[in-house]
Amino acid sequence: MNKARATFNVSASALFKRVAEDASRAESAPSTSRRFVALSLALAAASTASAPGANAQKFKEVCDPTEDGAECRANILAQDGIDVGAYEVGGSRSFKAANPTGAKTSFTTYQSDTLEFVGEVEALLAMDVYDGSREKAVAAFQKKSNNWSGKYAPGGSSKMASGRAFYNALNQLAGHYSFNGLAPIPKSRLDVVETNIAKTKELIAAGR
């Protein structure tokens, strides 16, 4: 655009210079010649005033911002003397939209609370029977089991299939600790607990 403006300024300057010379020669010329010079000056002024408007009018076209508008943009840039190739390389930067399928899974409060408690139960089951900290761990389990059941499975009923499975596991463990204290859990009961815990995790992963 600067190149085009410079060319226009040179042309206008030359035109005014020529008109001025004609005006000087017309001082001693007949009135007809003077009228011709005046008309020339008016035309030159009109050309100067209308050129920027015409130039602005030329760039009012709006191109499609997608690849379909590449030719349109190239035409406009060519009129202004800009390297189209360099523009397309710099102007075609793309951004990567967020991919929902690749996003990290967002858990509900129920799912987060349940999975956290599942981890604590598994840690409790993995403790050695003679571990001195096992007594406190069992007491903490009993308290949290009551809280979880009251919130997510009141009366043993849960809206979620995973909640029902986990309640079964908690019920088996709570019953054992209530009647047998710190005694080892019988294998038959432990199998039921572990089966329900595994089922709980599978159902939560499935959104159930």
VEXNULUM-212408 format. One record per residue: residue number from 1; residue in one letter; x, y, z of N, C-alpha, C, O in turn. Coordinates in steps of 0.1 Angstrom, whole numbers, always signed. Layout:
N
- NUM  A  X  Y  Z  X  Y  Z  X  Y  Z  X  Y  Z
...
END
This chain:
208
- 1  M  +8  -12  +0  +0  +0  +0  +9  +13  +0  +5  +22  -7
- 2  N  +20  +13  +7  +29  +24  +8  +35  +27  -6  +37  +38  -10
- 3  K  +38  +16  -14  +44  +17  -27  +34  +24  -36  +37  +32  -44
- 4  A  +21  +20  -35  +10  +25  -43  +8  +40  -40  +6  +48  -49
- 5  R  +9  +44  -27  +7  +57  -23  +18  +66  -28  +16  +77  -32
- 6  A  +31  +61  -28  +42  +69  -32  +41  +71  -47  +44  +82  -52
- 7  T  +37  +61  -55  +35  +63  -69  +24  +73  -72  +26  +82  -81
- 8  F  +14  +73  -64  +3  +83  -67  +8  +97  -64  +4  +106  -71
- 9  N  +16  +99  -53  +20  +112  -49  +29  +118  -60  +29  +130  -63
- 10  V  +38  +109  -66  +47  +114  -77  +39  +119  -88  +41  +129  -94
- 11  S  +28  +111  -92  +20  +114  -104  +13  +127  -101  +12  +136  -110
- 12  A  +7  +129  -89  +0  +141  -86  +9  +153  -86  +5  +164  -91
- 13  S  +21  +152  -81  +31  +163  -81  +34  +167  -95  +35  +179  -98
- 14  A  +36  +157  -104  +39  +161  -118  +28  +168  -125  +30  +177  -132
- 15  L  +16  +164  -121  +4  +170  -127  +3  +184  -123  +0  +193  -131
- 16  F  +5  +187  -110  +4  +201  -105  +15  +210  -111  +13  +221  -114
- 17  K  +27  +204  -113  +38  +211  -118  +34  +216  -133  +37  +227  -137
- 18  R  +29  +206  -140  +25  +209  -154  +14  +220  -155  +15  +229  -163
- 19  V  +4  +219  -146  -7  +229  -146  -1  +242  -142  -6  +252  -147
- 20  A  +8  +243  -133  +14  +256  -129  +21  +262  -140  +20  +274  -142
- 21  E  +29  +254  -148  +36  +260  -160  +26  +265  -170  +28  +276  -176
- 22  D  +15  +258  -172  +4  +263  -181  -2  +276  -176  -5  +284  -184
- 23  A  -3  +277  -163  -9  +289  -157  +0  +301  -159  -5  +312  -162
- 24  S  +13  +298  -158  +23  +309  -160  +22  +314  -174  +23  +326  -177
- 25  R  +22  +305  -184  +21  +309  -198  +8  +316  -201  +7  +323  -211
- 26  A  -2  +313  -193  -16  +318  -197  -18  +332  -192  -28  +338  -194
- 27  E  -8  +338  -184  -10  +351  -179  -13  +361  -190  -21  +370  -189
- 28  S  -5  +360  -201  -6  +369  -213  -15  +363  -224  -16  +369  -234
- 29  A  -21  +352  -221  -29  +345  -231  -44  +351  -231  -47  +357  -221
- 30  P  -51  +348  -241  -65  +352  -241  -73  +346  -229  -68  +336  -223
- 31  S  -85  +351  -227  -93  +346  -216  -97  +332  -217  -99  +324  -208
- 32  T  -98  +327  -230  -102  +313  -232  -91  +303  -227  -94  +293  -220
- 33  S  -78  +307  -228  -67  +299  -223  -68  +299  -208  -65  +288  -202
- 34  R  -71  +310  -202  -71  +311  -187  -82  +302  -182  -81  +296  -171
- 35  R  -94  +302  -189  -104  +293  -185  -100  +278  -185  -104  +270  -177
- 36  F  -92  +275  -196  -87  +261  -197  -78  +257  -186  -79  +246  -180
- 37  V  -70  +267  -182  -61  +264  -170  -69  +262  -157  -66  +253  -150
- 38  A  -79  +270  -155  -87  +269  -143  -94  +255  -143  -95  +249  -133
- 39  L  -99  +251  -155  -105  +238  -156  -95  +227  -152  -99  +217  -146
- 40  S  -83  +228  -157  -73  +218  -155  -70  +217  -140  -68  +206  -134
- 41  L  -69  +229  -133  -67  +229  -119  -78  +222  -111  -75  +214  -102
- 42  A  -90  +224  -115  -102  +218  -109  -101  +203  -111  -104  +195  -101
- 43  L  -98  +198  -123  -97  +184  -125  -86  +177  -117  -88  +166  -112
- 44  A  -75  +184  -116  -64  +179  -108  -68  +177  -93  -65  +167  -87
- 45  A  -75  +187  -88  -79  +187  -74  -89  +176  -72  -89  +169  -62
- 46  A  -98  +174  -82  -108  +163  -81  -101  +149  -81  -105  +140  -73
- 47  S  -91  +148  -89  -84  +135  -90  -77  +132  -77  -77  +121  -72
- 48  T  -71  +143  -71  -64  +141  -58  -74  +137  -47  -70  +128  -39
- 49  A  -85  +143  -47  -95  +140  -36  -101  +126  -38  -104  +120  -28
- 50  S  -103  +122  -50  -111  +109  -52  -102  +97  -52  -107  +86  -50
- 51  A  -89  +99  -54  -80  +87  -54  -80  +79  -41  -81  +67  -42
- 52  P  -78  +86  -29  -78  +78  -17  -91  +71  -15  -92  +59  -11
- 53  G  -103  +77  -19  -116  +71  -17  -117  +58  -26  -122  +48  -22
- 54  A  -111  +60  -38  -112  +48  -48  -103  +37  -42  -106  +25  -43
- 55  N  -91  +41  -37  -82  +31  -31  -89  +24  -20  -87  +11  -18
- 56  A  -96  +31  -11  -102  +25  +0  -114  +16  -4  -116  +5  +1
- 57  Q  -121  +20  -15  -132  +12  -20  -127  -1  -25  -133  -11  -24
- 58  K  -114  -1  -31  -109  -13  -37  -107  -24  -26  -107  -36  -30
- 59  F  -104  -20  -14  -101  -30  -3  -113  -33  +6  -111  -38  +17
- 60  K  -125  -30  +2  -136  -32  +10  -141  -47  +9  -149  -51  +17
- 61  E  -135  -55  +0  -139  -69  -2  -135  -77  +10  -123  -75  +15
- 62  V  -143  -85  +15  -140  -94  +27  -139  -108  +22  -148  -113  +15
- 63  C  -127  -114  +25  -125  -127  +20  -129  -138  +30  -129  -135  +42
- 64  D  -132  -150  +25  -135  -161  +34  -122  -164  +42  -112  -166  +36
- 65  P  -123  -165  +55  -111  -168  +63  -106  -182  +62  -95  -185  +67
- 66  T  -114  -191  +56  -109  -205  +54  -101  -206  +42  -97  -196  +35
- 67  E  -97  -219  +39  -89  -221  +27  -96  -217  +14  -89  -214  +4
- 68  D  -109  -217  +14  -116  -213  +2  -114  -198  -2  -116  -194  -13
- 69  G  -109  -190  +8  -106  -176  +5  -92  -173  +2  -88  -161  +1
- 70  A  -84  -183  -1  -70  -181  -4  -67  -173  -16  -59  -164  -16
- 71  E  -75  -176  -27  -73  -168  -39  -77  -154  -38  -71  -145  -43
- 72  C  -88  -151  -30  -93  -138  -27  -82  -130  -20  -79  -118  -24
- 73  R  -76  -136  -10  -65  -129  -2  -53  -127  -11  -47  -116  -10
- 74  A  -50  -136  -19  -38  -135  -28  -40  -123  -37  -31  -115  -40
- 75  N  -52  -121  -43  -55  -110  -52  -53  -97  -45  -47  -87  -51
- 76  I  -58  -96  -33  -57  -83  -25  -43  -80  -22  -38  -69  -23
- 77  L  -35  -90  -17  -21  -88  -14  -13  -85  -26  -3  -77  -25
- 78  A  -16  -91  -37  -9  -88  -50  -10  -73  -54  +0  -68  -59
- 79  Q  -22  -67  -51  -24  -53  -55  -15  -44  -46  -13  -33  -49
- 80  D  -11  -49  -34  -4  -41  -25  +11  -45  -25  +19  -40  -17
- 81  G  +15  -54  -34  +29  -57  -35  +35  -66  -24  +47  -65  -21
- 82  I  +26  -74  -17  +31  -82  -6  +33  -96  -11  +25  -101  -19
- 83  D  +43  -103  -6  +46  -117  -10  +36  -126  -5  +35  -128  +8
- 84  V  +28  -131  -13  +17  -140  -9  +21  -153  -2  +16  -157  +7
- 85  G  +32  -159  -8  +37  -171  -2  +41  -169  +13  +38  -178  +21
- 86  A  +48  -158  +16  +52  -156  +30  +40  -154  +39  +40  -158  +50
- 87  Y  +30  -147  +33  +18  -145  +41  +10  -158  +44  +6  -160  +56
- 88  E  +9  -166  +35  +1  -179  +37  +8  -187  +47  +2  -194  +55
- 89  V  +22  -187  +47  +29  -196  +57  +27  -190  +71  +25  -198  +80
- 90  G  +28  -177  +72  +26  -171  +85  +12  -170  +90  +9  -170  +102
- 91  G  +3  -170  +80  -11  -168  +84  -19  -180  +85  -31  -180  +89
- 92  S  -13  -192  +82  -20  -204  +82  -18  -212  +95  -20  -224  +96
- 93  R  -13  -205  +105  -11  -212  +118  -24  -217  +124  -34  -210  +124
- 94  S  -24  -230  +128  -37  -236  +132  -35  -239  +147  -24  -241  +152
- 95  F  -46  -240  +154  -46  -244  +168  -53  -257  +169  -62  -261  +161
- 96  K  -49  -265  +179  -54  -278  +181  -65  -277  +191  -63  -273  +203
- 97  A  -78  -280  +187  -89  -279  +196  -89  -290  +206  -83  -301  +204
- 98  A  -95  -288  +217  -95  -298  +227  -103  -310  +222  -113  -309  +216
- 99  N  -97  -322  +226  -103  -334  +221  -110  -341  +233  -103  -346  +242
- 100  P  -123  -341  +233  -131  -347  +245  -127  -361  +247  -127  -366  +259
- 101  T  -124  -369  +237  -122  -383  +239  -108  -386  +245  -106  -396  +251
- 102  G  -99  -376  +244  -86  -377  +250  -85  -370  +264  -75  -371  +270
- 103  A  -96  -364  +268  -96  -357  +281  -96  -367  +292  -101  -378  +291
- 104  K  -91  -362  +304  -90  -370  +316  -105  -372  +321  -113  -362  +321
- 105  T  -108  -384  +325  -121  -387  +330  -125  -378  +342  -117  -377  +351
- 106  S  -137  -373  +342  -141  -364  +353  -151  -372  +361  -162  -376  +356
- 107  F  -148  -375  +374  -156  -383  +382  -166  -375  +390  -164  -363  +393
- 108  T  -177  -380  +393  -187  -374  +402  -182  -375  +416  -173  -382  +419
- 109  T  -188  -367  +425  -185  -368  +440  -186  -382  +445  -178  -387  +452
- 110  Y  -197  -389  +441  -199  -402  +445  -188  -412  +441  -183  -420  +449
- 111  Q  -185  -411  +428  -174  -419  +423  -161  -417  +429  -154  -426  +433
- 112  S  -157  -404  +431  -145  -401  +438  -144  -406  +452  -134  -412  +456
- 113  D  -155  -403  +460  -156  -408  +473  -155  -423  +474  -148  -429  +483
- 114  T  -162  -430  +465  -162  -445  +466  -149  -451  +462  -144  -460  +469
- 115  L  -143  -446  +452  -130  -451  +448  -119  -448  +458  -110  -457  +461
- 116  E  -120  -437  +465  -110  -434  +476  -112  -444  +487  -102  -449  +493
- 117  F  -124  -447  +491  -127  -456  +502  -123  -470  +498  -118  -478  +506
- 118  V  -125  -474  +485  -121  -487  +480  -106  -489  +482  -102  -499  +486
- 119  G  -99  -478  +479  -84  -479  +481  -80  -481  +495  -71  -489  +498
- 120  E  -87  -475  +505  -85  -476  +519  -88  -490  +524  -81  -496  +532
- 121  V  -99  -496  +519  -104  -509  +522  -93  -519  +518  -90  -529  +525
- 122  E  -89  -518  +505  -78  -527  +500  -66  -526  +508  -59  -536  +510
- 123  A  -62  -514  +513  -50  -513  +521  -52  -520  +534  -42  -526  +540
- 124  L  -64  -519  +540  -67  -525  +552  -66  -541  +551  -60  -547  +560
- 125  L  -71  -546  +540  -71  -560  +538  -57  -565  +536  -54  -577  +538
- 126  A  -48  -557  +531  -34  -561  +528  -26  -561  +541  -14  -565  +540
- 127  M  -30  -555  +552  -22  -554  +564  -20  -568  +570  -29  -576  +570
- 128  D  -9  -569  +576  -6  -582  +584  -15  -582  +596  -17  -572  +602
- 129  V  -19  -595  +599  -28  -596  +611  -22  -591  +624  -29  -587  +633
- 130  Y  -9  -592  +625  -2  -588  +637  +3  -574  +637  +11  -569  +645
- 131  D  -1  -566  +626  +4  -552  +625  -2  -544  +636  -15  -544  +638
- 132  G  +6  -537  +644  +1  -529  +655  -8  -518  +652  -16  -514  +660
- 133  S  -8  -513  +640  -16  -502  +636  -30  -507  +630  -38  -499  +626
- 134  R  -31  -520  +630  -44  -525  +624  -56  -522  +632  -67  -520  +626
- 135  E  -55  -521  +645  -66  -518  +653  -72  -504  +650  -84  -503  +649
- 136  K  -63  -494  +649  -68  -481  +645  -74  -481  +631  -83  -473  +628
- 137  A  -68  -488  +622  -73  -489  +608  -87  -495  +608  -95  -490  +600
- 138  V  -89  -505  +616  -102  -511  +616  -113  -501  +622  -124  -501  +617
- 139  A  -109  -494  +633  -118  -484  +639  -121  -473  +628  -133  -469  +627
- 140  A  -111  -469  +621  -113  -458  +611  -123  -464  +600  -131  -456  +595
- 141  F  -121  -477  +596  -129  -483  +586  -144  -483  +591  -153  -480  +583
- 142  Q  -146  -487  +603  -160  -488  +608  -167  -475  +608  -179  -474  +604
- 143  K  -160  -464  +611  -166  -451  +611  -169  -446  +597  -179  -441  +594
- 144  K  -159  -448  +588  -161  -443  +574  -171  -452  +567  -179  -447  +559
- 145  S  -172  -465  +571  -182  -474  +565  -196  -469  +568  -205  -469  +559
- 146  N  -198  -465  +580  -211  -460  +584  -215  -447  +577  -226  -445  +573
- 147  N  -205  -438  +576  -207  -425  +569  -210  -427  +554  -219  -421  +549
- 148  W  -202  -436  +548  -204  -439  +533  -218  -445  +531  -226  -441  +522
- 149  S  -222  -455  +539  -235  -462  +538  -246  -452  +540  -256  -452  +532
- 150  G  -245  -443  +550  -256  -434  +553  -258  -424  +541  -269  -419  +539
- 151  K  -247  -421  +534  -247  -410  +524  -251  -416  +510  -259  -410  +503
- 152  Y  -246  -428  +507  -247  -433  +493  -256  -446  +493  -260  -450  +482
- 153  A  -258  -453  +504  -266  -465  +504  -274  -466  +517  -272  -476  +524
- 154  P  -282  -457  +519  -290  -457  +532  -299  -469  +532  -307  -472  +523
- 155  G  -299  -477  +543  -307  -489  +544  -303  -500  +535  -310  -509  +532
- 156  G  -290  -499  +529  -285  -509  +520  -290  -507  +506  -287  -515  +497
- 157  S  -297  -496  +503  -302  -494  +490  -294  -482  +483  -293  -472  +489
- 158  S  -290  -485  +471  -282  -475  +464  -287  -473  +449  -291  -483  +443
- 159  K  -287  -461  +444  -292  -459  +430  -282  -465  +420  -286  -468  +409
- 160  M  -270  -466  +424  -259  -470  +415  -256  -485  +417  -256  -490  +429
- 161  A  -254  -492  +407  -251  -507  +408  -237  -508  +415  -236  -518  +423
- 162  S  -228  -499  +413  -215  -500  +419  -217  -498  +434  -210  -503  +442
- 163  G  -227  -489  +438  -229  -486  +452  -234  -499  +459  -231  -501  +471
- 164  R  -243  -506  +452  -248  -518  +458  -238  -529  +460  -237  -536  +470
- 165  A  -229  -530  +450  -218  -540  +451  -208  -536  +463  -204  -545  +470
- 166  F  -205  -523  +464  -196  -519  +474  -202  -521  +488  -196  -524  +498
- 167  Y  -215  -518  +489  -222  -520  +502  -221  -534  +506  -220  -537  +518
- 168  N  -223  -544  +497  -221  -558  +501  -208  -561  +507  -207  -569  +516
- 169  A  -197  -555  +500  -184  -557  +506  -182  -551  +520  -177  -558  +529
- 170  L  -187  -539  +521  -186  -532  +534  -194  -540  +545  -190  -541  +556
- 171  N  -206  -545  +541  -214  -552  +551  -207  -565  +556  -208  -568  +568
- 172  Q  -201  -572  +547  -193  -584  +551  -182  -581  +560  -180  -587  +571
- 173  L  -174  -570  +557  -163  -566  +566  -168  -561  +579  -163  -564  +590
- 174  A  -178  -552  +579  -183  -546  +592  -189  -557  +601  -187  -557  +613
- 175  G  -195  -567  +595  -201  -578  +603  -189  -586  +610  -190  -590  +621
- 176  H  -179  -589  +602  -167  -596  +607  -161  -589  +619  -158  -595  +630
- 177  Y  -158  -576  +617  -151  -568  +627  -159  -566  +639  -154  -565  +651
- 178  S  -172  -566  +638  -181  -564  +649  -182  -576  +658  -183  -575  +670
- 179  F  -182  -588  +652  -183  -600  +660  -170  -607  +663  -169  -614  +673
- 180  N  -160  -605  +654  -147  -612  +656  -135  -603  +659  -124  -608  +660
- 181  G  -137  -590  +660  -126  -581  +663  -115  -581  +653  -118  -580  +641
- 182  L  -103  -583  +658  -91  -583  +649  -87  -597  +644  -77  -599  +638
- 183  A  -96  -607  +646  -93  -621  +641  -92  -621  +626  -99  -613  +619
- 184  P  -84  -630  +620  -83  -631  +606  -97  -633  +599  -105  -640  +605
- 185  I  -98  -628  +587  -111  -629  +580  -111  -643  +573  -101  -646  +566
- 186  P  -121  -651  +575  -122  -664  +568  -121  -662  +553  -126  -652  +548
- 187  K  -115  -672  +546  -113  -671  +532  -126  -670  +524  -127  -662  +515
- 188  S  -136  -677  +528  -149  -676  +521  -155  -662  +521  -160  -657  +512
- 189  R  -154  -656  +533  -159  -642  +534  -150  -632  +527  -155  -623  +521
- 190  L  -137  -635  +528  -127  -626  +521  -129  -626  +506  -128  -616  +499
- 191  D  -133  -638  +501  -135  -639  +486  -148  -631  +482  -147  -625  +471
- 192  V  -158  -631  +490  -170  -623  +487  -166  -608  +487  -171  -601  +479
- 193  V  -158  -604  +497  -155  -590  +498  -147  -586  +486  -150  -576  +480
- 194  E  -136  -593  +482  -128  -590  +471  -135  -590  +458  -133  -582  +449
- 195  T  -145  -600  +456  -153  -601  +444  -161  -588  +442  -162  -583  +432
- 196  N  -167  -584  +453  -176  -572  +453  -168  -559  +451  -172  -549  +444
- 197  I  -156  -559  +456  -147  -547  +454  -143  -546  +439  -143  -535  +433
- 198  A  -139  -557  +434  -136  -557  +419  -147  -553  +411  -146  -546  +401
- 199  K  -159  -558  +414  -171  -555  +407  -175  -540  +408  -179  -533  +399
- 200  T  -172  -534  +420  -175  -520  +422  -166  -511  +413  -171  -502  +407
- 201  K  -153  -515  +412  -145  -507  +403  -148  -508  +388  -148  -498  +381
- 202  E  -152  -520  +384  -157  -522  +371  -169  -514  +367  -170  -508  +357
- 203  L  -179  -514  +377  -191  -507  +374  -189  -492  +374  -196  -485  +367
- 204  I  -180  -487  +383  -178  -472  +383  -171  -468  +370  -174  -458  +364
- 205  A  -162  -477  +365  -156  -474  +352  -166  -473  +341  -164  -466  +331
- 206  A  -176  -481  +342  -187  -481  +332  -197  -470  +334  -207  -469  +327
- 207  G  -196  -463  +345  -205  -452  +348  -218  -456  +354  -228  -450  +354
- 208  R  -217  -468  +361  -229  -474  +367  -228  -474  +383  -237  -478  +390
END
